[in-house]
Amino acid sequence: MHPLLFFRKPCPVPLQGLFIKGLTPCVIAKELTKRGILTVTGRAKWNAATINGVLANEKYTGCARIQKTFTPDFLTKKAVKNTGQVPSYFVEQSHPAIIEPSTFEMVQTEIARRKQDGRRYSGVSIFSGKIKCGECGGFFGAKVWHSTDKYRRVIYRCNNKYDGHKCQTPHVTEEDIKAAFVTAFNKLVTERDEIVANATLVRQTFCDTSELEREKATLGQELAVLVEMTQNCIAENARIAQDQGEYQKRYNGLVERYEKAKVWFDEVTEAIAQRSAKSERLAGFIRTLKAQEEPVAEFDERLWGAMVDSVTVGADGGMTVVFRDGTGI
């Protein structure tokens, strides 16, 4: 079956965009279910596992992973899941892409970042994972005060405040965060030309992937050759009686060569993904700032999502907004 047949009715909501914006797979699943959008298989209810599968599926980018399963016994012909017993590899541009590879890479980078943050990431709002404690470096989480009466309000405080750290940073409200962003963004606009020029230079200097792409292509060719040699080795052993000790030695040698090359290939691929993701973030930052000719009068969720990397809250309650080009105001 052609890989795209399974995705012939893609979800009308850009899942990748919602994820990059800060929402978790669980929150995205609830939102899609609430909107009445059906899954690819026609189900009304989405779940986090389905969202995770979509976010991590390389087929949306026009790529396919070869040899996810293999046949260890050529007599029974029974295929089993490949968990590292034999090499597997990517084939790029095997079919038309549904999403841009750069978007997929940004999603994978964000997935890795959230895994590194661990339980601290909740993703329930646009502020999740972006408010940091200036004292301990931890993240702020949302807390509800007076949840059952008319004084109900949502505040953000350091998740480590009562976890043995006793940070002195005060809590902040959404209104505080929004006001800090508006003030910082308007200062950014006043220096727009200089900041755009600096961000463009950074993007050109530190985000170039041409050399890494050439190295990746060379390693990819080497991996393809090793995969073919390994498959031929297995097939020959299935057809012709031979000394199993010698066969295993030859097979292990090929697998070892493959694994060494694959480690380097993965490192180069990760470096490309990180540079591409940074380049994409800077490009969006530059486009947005160029289009903003006047200061803003109120909080804009779109600008927040496109421009802000993090906000650090100090012990005195002051906030530093760090934009995606590294500028802190």
LOTILO-785999 format. One record per residue (C-alpha): residue number from 1; x, y negated, z negated. Coordinates in steps of 0.001 Angstrom, whole numbers, plus 500000, padded with zeros to 6 digits. Layout:
// residues N
   n     xx     yy     zz
 NUM      X      Y      Z
...
// end
This chain:
// residues 329
   n     xx     yy     zz
   1 500000 500000 500000
   2 501269 496528 500810
   3 502227 494743 497563
   4 499946 491810 498284
   5 496801 493907 498661
   6 496610 494194 494892
   7 496738 490396 494641
   8 494396 489584 497520
   9 492167 487576 495137
  10 494606 485595 492992
  11 493296 483884 489883
  12 492162 480320 490770
  13 493791 479016 487569
  14 497608 478559 487697
  15 498596 480884 484841
  16 502276 480039 485198
  17 501528 476341 484817
  18 499505 476909 481650
  19 502324 479017 480212
  20 505046 476480 481033
  21 502795 473795 479566
  22 503060 475566 476201
  23 500121 477958 475844
  24 500571 481589 474792
  25 499265 484588 476787
  26 496623 485097 474086
  27 495353 481508 474356
  28 495421 481653 478172
  29 493409 484914 478108
  30 490760 483341 475869
  31 490570 480280 478114
  32 490101 482330 481301
  33 487459 484493 479620
  34 485688 481368 478388
  35 485649 479929 481923
  36 484073 483095 483286
  37 486981 483838 485647
  38 487236 487533 486537
  39 490429 489562 486486
  40 491805 491109 489680
  41 489978 494340 488802
  42 486693 492475 488275
  43 486598 492485 484483
  44 485100 489535 482616
  45 487449 489713 479641
  46 491136 488898 479898
  47 493732 490015 477354
  48 497279 489001 476515
  49 498748 492159 478053
  50 497209 491286 481438
  51 498585 487740 481275
  52 502042 489026 480327
  53 501915 491433 483260
  54 501099 488618 485689
  55 503812 486332 484274
  56 506504 489014 484526
  57 505526 490513 487893
  58 508217 489765 490460
  59 505911 490746 493357
  60 504239 487326 493196
  61 507537 485808 494382
  62 507823 488063 497438
  63 510262 490446 495724
  64 509927 494095 494802
  65 511854 496352 492441
  66 512892 499581 494118
  67 513092 502939 492310
  68 510985 502183 489232
  69 510445 505962 489209
  70 512620 508833 490443
  71 512403 512582 491040
  72 514877 514488 488851
  73 513757 517915 490088
  74 513500 518253 493865
  75 511721 521613 493454
  76 508732 520324 491472
  77 508787 516886 493203
  78 507480 515349 489971
  79 508295 511653 489592
  80 509146 510196 486174
  81 509648 506622 484951
  82 513157 505305 485512
  83 514432 504038 482164
  84 518055 503820 483255
  85 518721 507362 484427
  86 519330 506136 487998
  87 519942 502640 489412
  88 517051 500370 490374
  89 517349 497080 492244
  90 515486 494133 493727
  91 514579 493666 497366
  92 514065 489973 498042
  93 511530 488641 500584
  94 509924 492058 500982
  95 506521 490382 501487
  96 505019 486859 501501
  97 505227 485020 498175
  98 502209 483779 496213
  99 504183 481551 493821
 100 507470 479730 494212
 101 510527 481671 492968
 102 511591 478581 491013
 103 508278 478651 489113
 104 508752 482346 488333
 105 512280 481626 487087
 106 510981 478824 484868
 107 508444 481216 483368
 108 511120 483841 482667
 109 513331 481201 481053
 110 510412 480058 478884
 111 509643 483678 477920
 112 513255 484133 476832
 113 513171 480873 474870
 114 510036 481904 472994
 115 511515 485313 472178
 116 514545 483556 470747
 117 512284 481334 468640
 118 510472 484446 467368
 119 507442 484039 465125
 120 507843 480264 465003
 121 506127 479824 468368
 122 502323 479715 468282
 123 501377 477981 471535
 124 497921 476905 470371
 125 498270 473327 471626
 126 500379 471084 473843
 127 502489 470227 470764
 128 503382 473848 469964
 129 507096 474610 470043
 130 508008 470960 470632
 131 507959 469366 467171
 132 511179 470039 465240
 133 512331 469395 461687
 134 515299 467035 461565
 135 516431 468557 458276
 136 516440 472339 458805
 137 515974 472587 462579
 138 512787 474621 462224
 139 509572 474060 464124
 140 506496 472254 462907
 141 503235 474195 462907
 142 499617 473076 462831
 143 497789 473203 459488
 144 494117 472416 458843
 145 493164 470324 455845
 146 489579 470256 454518
 147 488551 472848 457095
 148 484989 473141 455795
 149 484003 469530 455140
 150 483710 466195 456875
 151 487313 465276 456013
 152 488687 468044 458226
 153 491951 467082 459945
 154 494853 468831 461668
 155 498380 467984 460568
 156 501810 469315 461596
 157 504495 470192 459059
 158 507733 472162 459006
 159 507016 475894 458919
 160 509926 476316 456503
 161 508731 473666 454043
 162 507479 476202 451512
 163 509664 479109 452568
 164 512619 478524 450242
 165 514009 475568 452220
 166 511951 472790 450589
 167 512550 470365 453450
 168 511862 466732 452658
 169 510397 465937 456077
 170 506799 464743 455735
 171 503864 466039 457728
 172 502733 464193 460852
 173 499397 463964 462617
 174 498576 464246 466306
 175 497960 460505 466277
 176 501491 459945 464923
 177 503004 462139 467629
 178 500989 460494 470391
 179 501917 456998 469206
 180 505628 457924 469059
 181 505452 459311 472590
 182 503727 456216 474011
 183 506338 453923 472411
 184 509287 456047 473587
 185 507894 456534 477082
 186 507329 452822 477583
 187 510949 452155 476590
 188 511950 454761 479154
 189 509951 452957 481846
 190 511778 449680 481171
 191 515083 451386 482051
 192 513596 453526 484795
 193 516062 452866 487634
 194 519155 453578 485536
 195 517667 456710 483960
 196 516502 458056 487337
 197 519987 457508 488783
 198 521628 459318 485859
 199 519157 462223 486001
 200 519690 462568 489763
 201 523455 462713 489271
 202 523106 465358 486542
 203 520838 467423 488778
 204 523241 467264 491708
 205 526327 467975 489592
 206 525230 470580 487081
 207 522285 472324 488753
 208 523871 473340 492058
 209 523563 477108 492613
 210 525112 477508 496091
 211 528304 479189 494857
 212 526379 481452 492492
 213 523951 482382 495283
 214 526850 483502 497482
 215 528252 485578 494626
 216 524841 487106 493989
 217 524477 488075 497667
 218 527866 489818 497630
 219 527007 491697 494443
 220 523591 492598 495852
 221 525201 494204 498889
 222 527559 496141 496641
 223 524660 497379 494520
 224 522695 498452 497589
 225 525666 500504 498815
 226 526080 502147 495407
 227 522368 502962 495227
 228 522522 504626 498634
 229 525642 506577 497646
 230 523959 507740 494426
 231 520806 508826 496249
 232 522888 510728 498806
 233 524813 512377 495975
 234 521570 513550 494311
 235 520061 514720 497594
 236 523201 516648 498537
 237 523234 518422 495189
 238 519610 519429 495711
 239 520336 520863 499180
 240 523741 522442 498776
 241 525057 524697 496006
 242 528133 523060 494479
 243 530178 522943 491308
 244 527944 521102 488806
 245 530893 519814 486828
 246 532320 518100 489903
 247 528866 516847 490881
 248 528257 515351 487452
 249 531672 513696 487494
 250 530996 512143 490884
 251 527470 511091 489884
 252 528643 509556 486601
 253 531377 507669 488428
 254 528838 506111 490826
 255 526471 505219 487998
 256 529303 503638 486018
 257 530335 501527 489004
 258 526714 500513 489521
 259 526171 499560 485880
 260 529295 497371 485801
 261 528257 495602 488993
 262 524673 495297 487728
 263 525776 493627 484489
 264 527644 490992 486476
 265 524751 490682 488957
 266 522305 490087 486065
 267 524595 487473 484510
 268 524867 485612 487810
 269 521088 485881 488329
 270 520452 484506 484841
 271 522854 481620 485459
 272 521020 480812 488695
 273 517664 480981 486912
 274 518813 478627 484177
 275 520257 476113 486624
 276 517177 476330 488865
 277 514831 475893 485916
 278 516801 472873 484732
 279 516831 471472 488254
 280 513056 471939 488541
 281 512444 470254 485181
 282 514683 467327 486118
 283 513026 467030 489527
 284 509613 466799 487879
 285 510963 464302 485372
 286 512415 462134 488151
 287 509238 462271 490268
 288 507027 461363 487334
 289 509240 458498 486167
 290 509573 457076 489687
 291 505790 457021 490044
 292 505294 455218 486721
 293 505737 451539 487494
 294 503932 450164 484449
 295 503929 451023 480720
 296 501066 453200 479478
 297 498414 451958 477069
 298 497448 455335 475630
 299 498603 458938 475312
 300 498634 460905 478586
 301 498685 464694 478265
 302 500056 465093 481811
 303 503000 462793 481083
 304 503683 464569 477792
 305 503850 467963 479509
 306 506032 466734 482362
 307 508446 464535 480423
 308 509025 465754 476858
 309 511492 468401 475776
 310 511048 467997 472019
 311 510265 465587 469181
 312 512402 465598 466018
 313 510879 464399 462750
 314 513288 462857 460229
 315 513112 462857 456420
 316 511772 459288 456537
 317 508985 460305 458913
 318 510622 458650 461897
 319 510389 460546 465192
 320 512907 460864 468018
 321 511407 461820 471364
 322 513847 463790 473531
 323 512944 463705 477211
 324 513766 466371 479753
 325 516821 464527 481026
 326 518316 464562 477520
 327 517460 460935 476695
 328 516462 460518 473044
 329 514354 457533 471964
// end
